[in-house]
Amino acid sequence: MADKQQLTTAFGIPVGDNQHSQTAGERGPTLLQDFQLIEKLAHFDRERIPERVVHAKGAGAYGYFEVTHDLTRYTKAKFLNQVGKKTDVFVRFSTVGGERGAADTERDPRGFAIKFYTEEGNYDLTGNNLPVFFIRDAIKFPDFVHTQKRNPQTNLKDHTMFWDFLSRTPEATHMLTMVFSDRGVPASYRHMHGFAVHTFKWVNAQGEAFWVKYHWKTESGIRCLTGEEPHRIAGEDPDFCTRDLFNHIQAGGEAVWVLKAQIIPYEEGLDYRYDIFDPTKVVLYSDYPEIPVGRLVLNRNPQNYFAEVEQAAFSPSNLVPGIEPSPDRLLQGRLFSYPDTQRHRLGANYDQIPVNCPYAARRHTNQRDGLMQVNGNGGASPNYEPNVYSSHTTSTQYVEHADPLSGLAKRNRVFAPEQDFEQAGMLYRIMKPEERDRLIQNLSGHMRGVDPTILKPQIAYFYQADADYGSRLAAALEIPLDDVLAVVPKAMVV
């Protein structure tokens, strides 16, 4: 056993007795002068920071990313500029809609967020285990998340809220087909793929731009839970996936993914048959095959969950030179919302928390003050720029790629609504018969008890994706197909 160390207060003052408060006599009231007691209680009162609005429950691990193929013709990002180059990473997996006490095996997308500690600063790549999302405009995001939480009156999870919103959101048809398929409940975080969902822009050293889609393919193979398995495991071990990841690494194992990318020439991407900036759609592999990039290896557990997993903060706005955002409307909103919520949750200086600190790069900024400023606050250097005193400077080599913009500044709608169902139908038709059976069973089980008036437009969406798909679901819910077909034209226009 290691030598025991003297217990102290937060300020290093030795503690003589940690079991008894100071009181006025053996049975008298507690004394306010007991600074040790006051410190313990005051800190305890503040131990819980606000829960993440989404991705509240998660697990994390450290490791590295290694480049396996030359990508310099596509991007000038330094962490990708040499085959064999390794970059330290921290990865957080999570459920999306559930609270911190939710079961790991709930039917829900899984978050897949990666922090690269690069020589040019931290690069955050946030994504899910499914390649698309429910909505394509950030203005819908607060409403969507509200439907995943609790009813404001009953404080209960409410399937009616869920389907009421989504039955008026046709672009969600593709994602719903995935979430209620076998892929909706991964058997572990190690046995699922990861996707950035959004399209990003890569820029090379010559200033040429390309569009890119990221795909993380697990080397452990895909495994999912079906039937009653998720419910049984939730009752027996609600932390099943968290435990699996920790124990696997603790025993000396590794969790490994291969990063593959779809590279789309800049102009071709603007004219692709699907809108590549619509996160409810995929870019077909047959049109743009995956190109191998590197390997992600997780091999070290955190030492303290709160410090390293709970306080880990990710944002898609943390981009390095050579990687830029696209005009994806959902991504554009996330660029603001993610760091904004972290400032609320962790404080203005959350970047100084060790797990978030860009330790592989030198940090020079004019940001000062704020709660928990612990890195010297810039010392005596000026907190403004330009000035004649500081050696800090800027360089045109880091100026972003220029995109041509045109059009009316207004609340533009997305057209071609019929495409909202096309890829969902393609997915349904490549499923095996038993997979389709489970999809219908999962959907009908979740919908049962919801007002048919709400469900008819939703079933109509699935019918437009594939007639067999919608017909089978209507039959499973005992809703006349004629009633569903009667709302098809209305269902398309939202």
N, C-alpha and C positions, 0 to 999 in steps of 0.2 A: 504494500500500500504506500502511495506517495506521502511524503511528509505533509502534515497539515499546516496550513497557513493561518495566521492570526486574522480573525474576522474583524472587519472595520466598517465604519460608515462610508457613505459615498465619497466623503472627503478624506478618507484615510485615517480617521480617528479610531483607535483600537476599541473594540467592544468587550466589556467585561462580563455581561450577562445578557443573552439574547432570548431568555425565556420568561422574564418577569418585567413588568412595567414599574416605573417609580410611582409609589402611592403615598398618601398621607396616613401612615400607620398600616398595619397588616390588613385592615378591612376598610380603609379610607378610600376616597376618590383618587383617580389618577392625576398626576401633576402635569401641568402644561410645560414645565421645564424639561420634561423627558424628551430631549431633542432626537434621541435615537428612535423612540416610538413615533414621534411626529414625522420624521423622515420616512420611516417604513410605511406608515399609513398614507402619507401624501403621495409617495411614489406609486404605491399600490392603486390609489384612486385614479391614477393617470396611466396605468399600464396598458389599457386597451385603446389603441388608436382607431379611427373610423374604419369600418370594414370597407373593402373595395365594393363599389357599386355592382360591378360584374367581376367575374373571375375571383370571387372571394376566397374560395378554398383551393389551396394548391400545394404542390410539392416541388422541390428544386434540387439541383445537383450541379457540381462544377465539372469542367472537363476542358476539351480543346477542339478546335476546328482545324483540320489539315487540308490544304489545297492539293488536289490530285491531278488537276488538268489545267493547262495554260488558258486563261481567260483574258489576257491582256489586250487582245484585239477588241474586246467589248467594254472593258472598264479599267479605269486608272486607280481604282481602290487599292491601296497599298497592301492590305491584308490578303488580297487575292493575286498579288503580282509575281508569285514564284511558286512553282510546284514544290511541295514538301514543306512550305511555310506553315507554322502553327500559330494559332491565336487562342489565348485563354478565353473561356466562355463560362457564363452562368445561365442555366436554363430553368424556367419555371413552367410546370404543367398545371392545369387547373380545370375545374368545371366552370361553366360560364354563368348560368342563371342561378345556381344554388348559393345558399349562404355558407358561412364557414362551417356550420355543423351539418351540412348536407352530406348524403352518402356519395361515395366515389363512383358508385355504379348507377346513378340516375341517368335516364335517357336525356342527353344534353351534349352539345359540342364540347370539345376539350381544347382549352387554350394551350398554345405551344409558343412560348416567348423566349427568345435567345438574345443574350447580351454579349456582344463581342468586345473584348477589351483591346482595341486596336491601337497602333502607334499614332493614328490620326484622331483619336478620341473614341468614345463608346459608340458602337453601332447596334441599335436595337431592331430586331426583326420579330415582329409580333404576328402570330397567326393562329390557326386552329387545326384540328385533325381532319377537317373536311375542306374541300377546295373552293367552296362558295359560301355565301351568307344569305340571310333572310331578306335584307333590304339593300338598297343601293344609294340612298341619300341620307346623310347624317341628320337631317332635320327630323327623320322618323325614329332615330335611335332612342331618345328618351321614352317615347310612347311604347316602342317595342319592348324595352327593358321593363317598363312598368307591368306589362302583361306577363312577364316571366316571374314576377315577384308575388306579393301577397295582395289579396283583395283589400281595398282601403277600409271597408266596413267590417268584414269578418276576420281579417288578418289570416286568411287561409289561402293556400294555393288554389287557383281557380281556372279550370279548363275552359270555362266559358269565356273568360277574358282572353285567354290564349287564342282560341279559334275565332272569336269576334274580331280581333285585330287582323289576324292572318287571312281570314276569309275575305278581307277587303284589301289584301296585299298580294296581288297575283304573282309578283316577282319572287315570292317566297316558295313557290311550288317546287322548284328544283331542290332547294335546301331541305324542305320538309320531307321530300322523298328520300334524301340521304339520312336525315336524323331518325326517321322511323324505320329505316332499313336495318339490317344487321350491324351496319357501321355505327349506329347510334349509341352503342354501349361497348367501348373498347374493353378488352379483358385486363389490360394494364397500360400504363403510359409507355412501356417499352414496346408494346405490340400494336402501335398505331403509326400511321404516317402523319406528316405535318405539312401544312400549306400556308404560304403568306397571304393567300386569298386575293390580295390586291395585285395589280400590275405596277411595277416600278420601272424607273428609267436608269439605265446604265450609260455612262459617258466615258469614252476612252481618252487617251492622252492627246489625240488629234482633234478632240472636240466633237467626234461623231457620237450620235445617240442611238440607243437600242431600247426596246421595251423588253422586260424580263418578268417571268413568273417563276416563283421558287417552289420546289417540291422536295420535302424530306422523306426519304423512303427507309423504313426501318429494316435493319438487317436481322431482326428477331422474327420477322414474319408477322402478318396481320392475324390477330386473334380477337374475337368478339364474343360477348355474352348474349345468349338468346333465351327465349321462353321465360321461365321463372327464375333463371339463374341470377339476374341482376337484383331481383327482389329478395331472394334467399340470402345472397351475399350481403346486401344492405342491412339485413337484420342481424347477421352473424358478425360482420366486420365492416362497418360503414367507412373505414379508412383503408379499405382493401388495396387500392392502387398506390396510395401514399406509402403503405407498409411494404408493398412489393418492390417499389423503386429503391427505398432506403435499404432494405434487407439484401437486395440483389447486389448493390454496390458495396455494402458493408462486408459481404462475403467475398469480395474481391472481383465481382463481375463488372462488366461494362455494358452500357446501353449505347447502341451505335445506330446512326442514320447516315445514309448517303444523300448528299445534296445534289439534286439535278435541276436544271433550269431550262425553260423554254425561252429561246432568244428570238425576238421578232424585230425585223428591220423597221426603223422608225416610220417611214412612209407606208409600208405594208400594213403596219398595225392600225393606222388611221382608217384604212379601207377594208379591214378584215370583216368577214361575213357576220360576226358577232361583235358587239362593242367590247373591246378589251378592257375598257375602264368601268365595266359593269360587274361588280363582285358577285352577282347572282349567276354569272355565266362562267364557263371554262373555255379555254383555248384548246381545241382538239389536238391530241397527240399526233393524229394523222396529218395535220397541217403543219405543226411545228414540234418535231420530236424533242424529247428531253436530251439535254447535254450534261454529262457528268461534270461536277465542279469540285467536290471534296467530301470529307467525312467528318461527322460530328461524333465525338466520343465523350461520354459522361462516365467519370470514374472516381469521383470524390464527393462525399456527403458534406453538407453544411455541419458546422459545429454547434450552431444555435439557430433554431428555426425562426424566432422572431427577428433577430438581427439580420439574417441572411435571406430568408424566404419571404417572410411577411413584409419586411421593409424593402425588398427588391422592387424597383420602379422601372417600368419599361415605357417607351413611347416611340411610335413610328416616325416621329419628327427627329429622332436622334439618328442622323444620316451622316456618312463620311463622304469626302470628295470622291466622285465617280459613281455615286448612287444618289438618285433624286426621286422625289414623288412623282406620281402621274396625276392627271386631272380627275381621277376617280372621286366621285362626290363623297362617298363614305370615308375614304382615306383622308380627304381634305379636312373633314370634320374631326377625325381622330388625331390629326396633327396638332390641333389645339387642345382637344378634350383630354387626352391622356396626360400630358405634363400638367395641365391645369388641375386635374383631380389629384395628382400626386402632391402638388403644392398644398392643396387643402388637407390631404390625408397625412402627409409627413412633414410639411413645412417648406418654407421658401428655399432652404438650403439642403433639400433632400439629396442633392448631387454629392454632398460631402459624406454621406453615410458610406462606410467602406464598400458594401456590395455594389453601390451605384457609382463609386468614384472612378474617374477615368485614369487609373493608376499607370497605364501603359503610355500615356501621353502627358505632356506638361500642360497645366491649366493656367491660362492667363485671361482674366476677365475684369471688367469694371463693375461687376455686381458686388454690392457691399451690404453689410448689416443683416437684419432679419433674425428671427429666432434660430437658435442652435448654429450660429456662425462660429465655427471651431477651427478654421484653418489659418488664422492670423489676420483675416479680414483685409488682406491686401497690404498690410503694414502701412508704411508712410508713402507708398506710391500713389500717384494721382488716380482718381476714380472717374476719369473722363478721357475722351479721345476725340480729336487730336490734341497733343500737348508737346512741349519741348523737353520734358523731363524723362519720359518713359521710353524704353527701347522697344516696346510693343509696336507691331506694325501689321499691315494687311498685305495680301498678295493677290494679284489678278489671276494666278493659276487656280485659285479656289472659287472663282466666280462661277455661278451656276450656268448650265446650258440654257440658251434662250429658246423659248417656244413661241411660235407665232399665234396670236390670239385675234379673234374677230367674232362679231355677233352682237346681239342685243343684250344689254345688262338687264335681265328680268328673271322671274322665276320660271325657268325653262323646264318643260316636261320632257320625259324620255318617251320616244315613240317606238314603233314596232312592238306593241304589246303582245302580239301573237308569239314572239320569240320567248316570252316568259314561260312557255309550256314546252317548247320544242326539246330542250335538253333533258328535262324531267322525263319526257316520253322516251327519249333515247336510252336513258338510264334504266327505266322500267323494263324495256324490251331486252336488255342484255342480262337482266337478272335470271337466275335459274328458277324453275317453277316453285321450288320450296322457299326460295328467298322472297318471291312475290307473295306467297302465302303468308309468310311472317310479316311482311310489310303491311298487308291488309289487316292482319290480326292486330298489329301494334297500333295502327291508325284508328281502327274501329274501337279498340279498347279505350284509347285516350279520348275519343269523341263521344263515346256513349254517355248519355245523360245531358248532352248539350242541346239546346233548342234547335230543332231541325231548320228553322228559318235562318239561323246563323250558318249551319253546316252546308246548306244547298249550294251557295256560291263556291265554297271550298271544294266540294265534290266536283262541281262543274270545272274548276281549274284542273283537277286530276283527270277528268274526262277529256279535256282538251289536250292534255299531255298524251293520253292514250285511252281509247274508248274502253278497252278491257279494264284498265286501271280504275277509271271512274265508276264503271258499271258494277264491278265486284265490290267496291267500297260502299256504294249505295245499297247493294243487296245485303251486305253485312250489317248495315245500320237500319235495314228495313225502311228505307226511304225510296218511294217510287222513282224510277229513273226518269219518267216523264216530268216529274216535278223538278228534277235536277236540270234536265235539258231546257226547261222553260226559262231558266235564269242564265243560260250560257252567254247570250249577247251582253247582258248587263254585267256579268262577272268579268268580262274582258276590259271594261272601261272603268277605271278607278282614278 
